[in-house]
Amino acid sequence: MRKQFFYISILILFSESLFSQEKTNTVTGIVIDKFSKQPIEFASIQLIRKDDSTVISTTLTDKKGKFIINKISGGNYILRSSFIGYENNRLEITVSQQNHNIGTIEITTTATKMNEVVVSAKKSLLNTGIDRKVYNVSQDIMAQNGSASDILKNIPSVEVDIDGQVLLRGSSDVMILINGKPSPLMGKTRADVLQQLPANSIERIEVITNPSAKYRPDGTSGIINIVLKKNIKYGWNSTVSANAGNVNRYSGGINFNFKKGKWNLFSNYNFRQDRRLRTGNLNREYFDSTKTIKSYYTEINTSHSWPLSNFITLGADYSLNKSNSFGISANYFYRKLTKNDLSQRLFYDKNYLLTQNFNRAKYDPESEKEKDATIYWQHNFLKEDHEMRVEFNAAATHDKENHSNTNAYFFPVKLDLFDNILLSDKDNQQELTAEYTKPLEEDAKIEIGYEGLFNQIDLDYYGEYYDTLQRKFIKDSYKSRRFVYKAAIHAVYGVYEREFEKFGFSAGLRAEQVFIHGNLVTKDSMIDNKYFKIYPTLHLSHKINKNELQLNYSKRVNRPDGDELNPFPEYIDPYNLQAGNPKLLPEIIHSVELGYKWQNEKYSFVPSLYYRYKKNGFTEVTLPVNDTVLLTTLQNLSNDKSLGLELIFSAKPLKFLSANLSSNFFYNQIDASRIGYGVKKSIVSMSANFNATVTLSKNAMWQVSSNYRSARLTPQGKSLGIFVLNSGIRHDFFKKKCSLILTVTDIFNTLRQKTSFSSFYLNQSSFSKRDSRNIYLGISYRFGKTIKSSDDEKLNFDDAL
């Protein structure tokens, strides 16, 4: 950590020279859409000297449409504002005072006039900054008929493996939020949920790798925020879509919005019917204490499932007056599926002679329901950006699984065995936040707030076996467990931001008090823990002409959840158990990132160098219970170090072509001495993402995307690389009110996963593949009427994460 703070100190000392410079003129303003009155983020601002057309400075607007240009000498200039899909705006100005405020600049879209004014503007697919990335899902063709997992694969820094697990910069310890809030859906089953959550219900996805103290410090690699659709256009509008895919795959939905006067009403409904076929195999070699092979084991697995999901959103916002507004919204998600798994188990002795052969079949109907509601009140003071907001969110989910298992023995021949597992997982969450923001002067502001997060989990695991004498199922006390978990986190934070001409900084501090209570109901035993921790953050920036350099630091945490603390083993099959670890300590992460953004009108390049030091890192380990049964659990590593270089290149070289290419190279070192491995392990890994959009005609466009992930290191082995290529085409009809879309995922059918595992007592290799080559044909129709808002309507800025 000394080196990290040394680099921060160097940048602070370097910036002191900026403070001593003589103050010059500053030009500020806000860019908004002329009709919707919404701020435009990432609009390009150029200041041009009027007499010789020399470009003096170039910058971008922030998420509230604001821009600032420093160190400008007095004189006559032309201020040009531009954004993709909008007409350029040229404004002549005379700079004669130290703080020259242009005010509000309204830019218009390249609109098509019919019987009424129809405004159509296209957002950029990807907006990249040093501290965050914003992926506008509506511009992705795959979003019409894909899932949230399909879209996440296209975002720089983000990867999704064959099981649907999400990784950010190579780490699966990432906090995923929905509308800026934690959700029970993003718990144990989040991989399944993301594969079923319809992408066309999502407005955008935001990624922040080093967030400020305002946000929860959870997640090793940062935050992914999924923002659901909530239209804010004046008038009424709606979109209806339907999609059909190969092998009985279907999806569709409808969204509706009405905004007039003080009211904004919005609703969405989406459904998705999927089919999944999974095949794979697993091979093991067992050793004795002298590393001599004593037996072999093989599994051949096939899994069929048919998930169906429904997702509903309802909400309303109401402006009491110019200073006060409130709103309420609710979401309902229902997912059900039926799994049919068949696994052939083959056991061999050291001479590879068959000793046992049986099939294990599993019939598993599952369901998951999640409902949540949010209510907020916001007060805007007279001064711009001076505001207070109070929000309360409550969510509840219930996951039920019913595993009916059959063991059919072929060699040696014996009677079939039957067993059942009934799993009930209830997860309730409540969150209360109070936020206050106040500008202190022209270039400074302070944010303070409180966040309380309360979580209650009830895991009921009931096992039974079939008694052939009584001819009925009997409770299996060994497999039946109940674990109740409660957690409360109280946090207060403060963030101070200030700019000094070309230098800016944001310093934050977050204090958290955590209370954890676990009740092993079956054993009548308690697990209690409480701790207090401080999480500092620091963000430094320096503008170099129209480019920017940033250095960021944050202390983060990855807390074990209820499942990870639950010590009761889950019975996967007769030879594999899975359990949590009640002694698991929270991971503590120190994260440092140095980034630079270079751009001009056609290209942008964002390289970032990052370093993470993790203490008490979680790792999944597999241990022998006896000669044939294995237990997979979690333990804390001594430490884990990662050093990475991320490169993001965006280009629009031609009017009909735009592309984004990103890559992430990182060095990972694992010290697993705490779990019995004396030698440190290290590997260099990389991932790459490419997507391009080609405008074929006024009404047609084509997209292609590809993802590559190299081999990854684990404490007991590694996983090999993955490559996937997707493509889609869209054609608009009827004055762009109707769209026909064709998409193909995994064109070359290359999505597969290979892993290797090595320990003192066995070597293991596994292979798995699913039917990932999917073809969808979809149609969507947009209708409605957009009206111009009243002149006195207050601007509604989007302050989402």
N, C-alpha and C positions, 0 to 999 in steps of 0.2 A: 504493500500500500504506500510505502514511502516514495517509490518512484512515481506512483499515480499523482500524489499531491505535489511532488516536485514539478511535474509537467504543468499542473494547474497553476502553480505559483509563477512559473516562467511566463505563462500567457498573461497573468495579471500584471506582472512587472512590465512586460512588453507593452501593455495597454496604457500604462501610466503616462506615457508620452502623449497619448491622445487627449488626456484631460487638460494638459497644459497648453494645448493649442488655442489660438484665438478663435472665438466663436464666430461662425459665418452664418449665412442665411440657410434656412431649412424650409423645404417645400413639402407640405402634407396634403392629404385629401382622401376621399373614399370613392370607390367605383362600384356602381350598382346597376342592375338590370332596369331599363327604363320602364318596363311594363309591370314586372313582378315586384319591383322595389327591393329585391334581394341582393345582398352583397355578392360580389364576384371574387372568388379566391383565385390566386395565381394569374390574375390579369397582368399583362406586361405594360410597364410605364416607362416611357422614354422622354428625357428632357433634352431638347434640341435647341442650340443657339440659333436665333432667328436670322442673323445677318449672313452666316456662312454655312448653315445646316449641319454643323458639327454636333454629333451626339455627345452630350456632356455626361449623362448618367442613365443607367437602366436598372430598374428594380421590379419586384413583384408585389402584388397586394397580398395581405394575410387573409385568414379565414373570415374576417369581418370586412373585407374589401379595402382595408386601409393600406396606405403606402406612405413612405417617408424618404426624402432625398436630402442628404446632408451636404455641407460644405459647398454651397452654391453662391457665387458672387452675384452682385446686383446686375440687372440688365433685362433685355427682352428675350423671351424664349417661346418655343412651341412645345406644349405638353401633349404627347401622343399616347392614347390608351388603346389597347388591343387585346382581344381574346378570341380563341378558336370559336367559330360560329357567330361572331359578332362583327359589326362594321367598326372600322377604326374611327376613333374620335380625336380630332385635333383642336387644341385650345391654346390661343395666344395669351400669354401672361407676362406681366412685368414684375420682377422680383426686386423689391426695394426695402423690405423690412426683414428683421432677423427671423421671425417665424411667419412664413407666408402660407396661409391655409386656403387651398383651392376650394374647399367645401365638397359638395357631392357632384360627381361626374356620372351622368347617365349615358350608358351605351346601349345600342339597339341591336337586336339579332338581325340576321339576314332573313327577314320575314317574307312570307308569301301571302299576298292579299287575295282573299276570296270574297264571299259575301260579308264576311266578318274578318277581323284581324286575327290571324293565326300565327302565333309566335313559336318558332321551332329553333332551338339552339342545342348544339351537340357539345357535351362536356368531354374533356379529355378522358381517355380510358384510365390513365395512371398519372397522378400528380405526385411527384417525388420531392421531398425536402430532406434536409440533413437529419431532422429530428422525427419525421413521420412520413408515412406513405399513405395516400388515399386512392383506393381503387373504386372507380365508379362502375358498379355492377351493371347498370342499365346500358352501358356501352359495350358490354361483352355479349356476343351472340350466343355463347354457351349458356348464358344466364336464362335464356328463354325456356329451356327444358332440362337444365342441369340441376345439381344440388349445390348446397353451400360448399361441400368438399371439392366439387369440380372447380368452383371459382377460386377457392383458396390456393389451389395449385398454380394459378397464374400470377400470384402476387409475389414480388421480389422478397426474398428473405424467408418465405413461407414454403413448407413442404408438407405433403400428405402421403403417408405410406399406404401399402396395400390393405392394411387393416383400418384405414381411415384416421389414424392418429396424426395429429397436427404438430409440426415442429417449426420453431422460429429460430433461425440461425443455428440449426443443428440440434436444438434442445427441445425436448417434448414438454419441459416445464414452462409452459406459457399460459398466462391467464387470458381466457376468452370471455368477453363480456357481450351482452346483448343490450343494445341501446345504452351503453355506458354503465350497465349494472350487472353484478353477478347473478347467475341464474342456475337453479338446480339442474337444468338441462345440460349444462356444461360440466357436469360431474362425471361419475363413473362411466356413463353411457354416451358421453359427448361424441365419440367417434361415430356411433350409430345414428345419433340425432343429426349430426352435420351431413351424413350421407342421405338423410331423408328430408332435411329442411329445404324447401324449394328455393332455388336461387332467385326466382323472380319475385320473391317476397322481400328481397334485400335491396336497400337503396345504395349503400356503399360499405366498404370494409376499410377500417383504419388500423394502421400498425404503428405503434410507438415502442421503440426498443429501450429508451431511457427516459421514462416519464418523470415529471416533477413530483414533489412531495404532495401535491394536490390529489394524486391518484394512489390507489392502494399499491403497496410495494410487492404484492404477490407475483410470482412468476419469475423464473430465472432469467429468461430472455426478453421479457417485456409483456406488452399488452396487444391483443387483437380484439378490436371492437366491431361487432356486426350491428350495423344500423339498419333497422327495418324501415320499410317504406312508410312515409307520412307526408303526403303531398301538401304543399303550401301555396299552390296557385289559386288565384282568385277566380271564383266561378265554380263550375262543377265539371268533373271529368272522370273518366273511367276507362279501364282496360280489361278486356276479356281475352284469355288465352287457352289453348288446348293443344296437347302434344301426344303423339303416339310413337312408341319405339318398338324395336324388335323384341320378340319373345314376350309379348303381353306386358309391355311397360307403358304406363300412361301417366300424364301429369296435366295440370291445368289450374286455372284460378281466375279470380276477378278482384279488382280493387276499385274503390270508389272514394271520391273526395268532394266535399262541398265547403267552400270558404266564401263568406260574405259578411261584411260588417265586422262585428265583434266575434263571430263564430267561425271555427274551423272544425269540420267533422270529417273523420277518415275511417276507412274500414278495408280489410283485406281478407280474402279466403283463398287458400291454396291446398291442393291435394297432390299426392304422389304415390303411385303404385309401381313397385319395383320388383325385380327378380334377381336373385344372386345365386350363382353356382360357384362353389369353391372346391378346389382339389389340391391335394398335397401329400407329402410323405415325410416321414421322420425316421432316422436311423441312429442307433446308439451302439457304442462299444463299452462294456463295463470292465473295469480293472480291479485287481486286488491290490494290496498294499505294496507289492513289488512291481506294479505297472504291467502285470501280465494279464492278457485278455482272459476273462472268465466266462463271458456270455455276450450275446448279441440280441438286439431288439429292433423290430421294424413296425411302423404304422403306415397304413395306406388310407387316406381320409377323403371323404366326399361329403359336401354340405350343400343343401338346398334351403333357401329361405325366400319368403314372399312378403316383404314389408309393405305396409300401407300407412300413410301419415296424412293427417289433416291439421291445418294451421289457420287460426282465426285471430284477427286483430280488430279491435274497436276502440275508438277514442274521440275525445272532443277537447278543444281549447277554447277558452272564453276570455276576452279582454274586458275587464270591468271598466277601465279607463286607461289613460295614457301611462299610468304608473303601476297599475296592478293587473295581473292576469293569473289564471289558474287553469288546470287541465286534469283530465283523468283518462286513463287508457288501460286496456286489459288485453292479454294474450291467452290463447288456449291452444295447446299442442297435444295431439293424441296420435300415438304410434302403436301399431300392433303388427306382429309378424308370427309366422310359424316356421320353425326350423325342423328339417329332417336330416340328421347326421348319421353317417355310417362309417365306422372305423374298423378296419381289419387289423388285428394284433397278432404278430408272429414272434415267438420266442425261440432262441437257438442257444445251444451250449457252446463251449469254447471251440469245438470242432465243426461248428455251424450245422449241427444236426437239430432238426425241429423238435422242440420239447412241448410247445403249446401253441394252439391256433384257435382263436375265437373272434367273433365279430361283436362289436358294441354298437347298438343302434339307439339313437336318442330322438324322441319326439318332444318338441319344445314350443308350445304356444306362449308368447310373451306379449305384454302390453305395457305402455307407459303413458301416463297422463300428467300434464303440467299446466297449471293455471297461475297467472300472476296479474297483479293490478298495481298501478302507479298513480299517485295523486301528487300534484305540486302546486305551489303558490310562489309567484315571483313579483318582487317590487322593484321598479326602476326609479331611481332618484332623478333629480333634474339634470345633473351632470352626466354626460355620456359615459357609459361603461361603469357607472356607479350603481350597483344592484345587489339585491339579496334574494336568495332562493332557498326554499325549504321543500324537501321532497321525501315521500315515504313510499316504499315498495314492499309488497308481500308476495311471496311465491311458494307454491307447494307442488310436489311431484310424487307420484306413486308408481313404482316399477314392480311388476309382478312377472315371475317366471315359473313355469311348471314343467320340470324335466322328468320325462318318463323314459327310463333306460332299460335295455334288454341286453344281456350277455348270452350269445348263442355259441356253444362250444362244439368244435369239430374234432379237435385232437388235444388231449384225449377226450372222448365223447362222454358228456355228462349232462345232467338236467340244466335247462336254461335258468338263469337268475334274473330277477327283476328288482329294480329299486327306483324310488321316486325322490325328487328334490323339489320342494316348494319354497320359493324365495320371494320375500316381500321387502321392498326397500322404500321407506317413506322419508322424504327430505323436505323440510320446511325452512324457509329463509325469510328474514325481515331486515330491511335496511332503512335507516333514517339519516338524512344528510341535511346540513344547514351550511350554506355557503354565502360569503360576503366578499364583494370585490369593490375596491375604491381606488380611483386614480388619485395619486398624491400630487402630481404636477404633470406637465406636458409629456414627459418621457418616463414616468414611473407609476407603478401601481402596486397594491398589496392585496393578497387574497388570504383569507383565513376561513377556517371551517371545522365542522365536526362531522364524523361519520361513525355510525354505530351499526355493526353487522352482527346478526344473531342467527344461529343455525341449530336445528334440531334434526337428528337422524335416528331412525329406528330400523335396524336390520334384523329381520326375523328369518332364520334359515332352518327349515324343517325337513328332516330326512326320514325315509321309511323304507323297509324292505318287505319282500313278499315271503310269508311263511307258508311253505308248501303243505305242512300238516294242518294248519288252521285255515288254509286257503283264503288268506286275506293279508292286507298290508299292515305291518306293525311299525310303530314309531322306532326309529333308530336313534338312541340317545347319544351315540358317538357323533352322529352327523348333525344333530339338532342343536342349534345355538341361537341366542338372541343378544344383540349388542345395541345399547342406546347411547347416543353421543350428543353432547350439547357444547356449543362454543359461543362465546360473546367477545367481540373485539370493539373496544372503544378507542377512537383515534381523534386527535386534534392536529391541525397542520397550519402552517403559515408559509407563504411564498412572497418574496419581494423581488420585483423586476424593475430594471432601470436601463436606459440607454444613454450613452455619452457619445454623441455624434456617430462614429462608425463602430464603437464598442458597446456591447450590451451584456448584461448578465442577469441571471435569475437564481436566487438562492432560496432553498426551501428546507424545512425541517418538519418531520412528522413523528409524533409520539403515539405509541400504541400500548394499551394494556389489554392482555389476552387472558381469558378464563376458559379452561377446558375441563369438562367433566365427562368421563366415560363410565358406563355401568355394564359390566359383564353379567347380565341378568342370570344366565344359566349357572354361572359359578358364584353368584352373589359376591362379586368383587368389584372394587371401584378403581378408576384411574383418574387422578386429578392433577392438573398442572396449571400454573399461571406464571406469566412473565411480562416484563415491561421492557420495551426496546425503542430505540431512537433510530430513525431513518433519514439521513441527510441527503440532499440533492444539490447539485450545482451545475448550471448551464452557462457557458461563456460563448460569445459570438463576436466576430470581427469582420466587418464588410471591407472587401478589397475590390474597389471599383463596383461592378455590378455583381460580383460573386461574394461568397460568404464562407467563412471558416468557423467551425464550432468545436468546442471541447466540452463534453458532458460527463458527469459522474453521478451515480446513484447507488445507494445501498438497498438491496432487495432481499426478499425472504420467500421461501417456498415451504408452506406449512403442510404437514401431513393431514389428510382429511380423515373422516370417520372410517372409510374402507381401509385406508392404509394403516390405521391404528388398531383395527379389529383383529385380535389374535386368533379367533376361531377359524379353523381351516375350512375352506370351501372344497367340497368333494367334486373334483372335475371328472374323475373316473377312478377305477380301483388302483391305478398306479400313479396318479398325479393329484396332488393337493395344492391349494393356494391359500395364503393367509397373510394378514397384516402383521405389524410389529408395534406393540404398545410402547416400546422403548425408543421409537423412532424420534430423533431430534429434528427440529426445523433446519432446513438449509439456509445458510447465510451467504449472500452473493454480493460481491463488490464489482460493479460494472463501470468501465471507462470507455468512452467512444470519442474518437477524433474524426471529424468529417469536413468535407469541402464540397461546395456546389459551384460548378461552372456552367454557364448557359449563354446562349444567344437566341435569336429568333427561331432557329430551326433545330438546335441541338441542346441537350443538357447532359451533364456528366456529374455523378455524385459518388465519389469514392469515400469509404468509411473504414477506419481501422478501429477495431474494438478488442477489448480484453476483459475476460471474466474470471474472477477467482471465487470458487465455491468451496465453502467449508461444510462438512457434514452432509455431503451430497448423497441423495438417495440412489440406490442401485438395486436392481432385481437380481437375486441370487437363487440358485437351485441347489438344494441340499438333500442328501439321502436320508430317508426315514428308516429304511431297512434295505435289504438287497434289491428290491424291485420297486419300492414306492419312493417318489421324489416329492419334496415340498419346495414350492416357489414362494419366496417372501421378499421383504425389503430390508435393507440394512444401510447404515450410514458409512460412506467412504471417508477416508482421511481428508482428501481434498481432490479437487478437479479444476484444471486450468485450461482455458481456451483462449487462443489468440486468432483473430480472424480479419480478413480483408474482404469487404463487400464493394462491388462495382455495379453501378446502375447507369445505363446509357439509354437515353430516350432521343428519338429523332423523328422529324417530319420533313424530310428532304424535298418531298414533292407534294403537291396538293392532294394527290390520290393515295399517298402512302404515309403511314405512321408506324413506328415500331419501338419496342422496348426490349432491351437485353440486360439481364442482371446475372451476376455470378457471386458466389460466396465461397471463399477459400478459408479454411480454418484448421488450426493445429490444436489437437485435443490431447491432454496428458491426464491420465488417471492414476492416482495413488491408492491402491486397494489393499494396503498393508493391514488395515483394520479387519478385513475379512479373510486374512490368511495368505494374501499374495504379496510377496516381499519385493517384487520388481515392478517399477513404474512402467505403465504401458502408454504408448503414444501413437498417433496416426495423423496424417494430413488428409483431410477430406474436402470435397467441394460439391457444390450444387450449381445448376445453371437453369435459367428460365428465359424463354424467348416467346414473344407474341407480336404479331404484325397484323395490321388492318389495311386492306387494299380496297379503295373505292372503285368499283368496276364501272359504275355509271351513276347517274343522278339518283337512281333508286335501288342500286344493288351494291353490296359490300361483301368481302370475303375476309375471314380471319383464320389464322393458324397460330397454334401455341404448342410449345414443347417444354418438357421438364426432364432434367437429368439429376440424379443423385448418386454420388460415388459411395464406396464402401464406408461403413461406420464402425466405430470401436465400442465394445461393451467390456465390462470388467472380466467376463468369462468367455469372450469370443468376439465375433464381428458379424455384421450383415453386409451383403454385397450390394452393388449398385442397381439403380432402376432408371429406365428411360421410357417416356410416354410422348406420343404425338397426337394432337387433336386438331380438328378443323371444323369450320362452319361457314355457311353462306346465307345471306338474308336478302330478300327482294321485297320492296315496298310497292303497294298498289293504292289506288283510290286517294290520290293526293296525300300519300304517306299515312293514311289512317289504318291501313291494313298491312301486315307483314307476314310473309311466308318464310320459314326458317328450316334449314336442314343442317344437322350437326352429326359428326362422327367422333367418338372418343376412342383413344388407343388404336389408331389406324393400323399399326403394324402388330398389334396383339402382343406387346412386349412387357406388359405389367406383370411382374412376378417377383417373388422375394426368396432369397436364399440366405440362410444364417448358419453359422458354425459356433460350436460351444465346446469348451475344453476345461476340464477340472482334474482334480486328483483322482477321481474315481470313475470318470466316463468321458468319452468324446461323443459329440452329437452333431448331426447335420440335418437341416430341414429345408424343404422346398414347398412353396405354396403359390397358387395362381387362382385368379377368379375370372369370370367372363366379363372382361372390362371393355371389349369392343362393342359399343352400343351405338345404334343409329336412331335418331329422332327426327321426325317431321312435325313441325308445329306451325300454328297460325295464331296471330293476335290481332285484335281490333281495338282501336282507340277512338273514343267519342267523348263529346262534352263541349262546354262553352267557357272560354276564358274571358274574364272581364278585367278592366283596369281598376286598380284599387283607388280609393279616395286619396286626395293629396295630403290629408291630415292623418292618414293611417301611419302608425308608428312602425318603423322598420323592425322586422323579426329576424334577428341574427341567429344563426345556427351555432350554438355553443357546445355542440357535441364533442366528445373526446377526440 
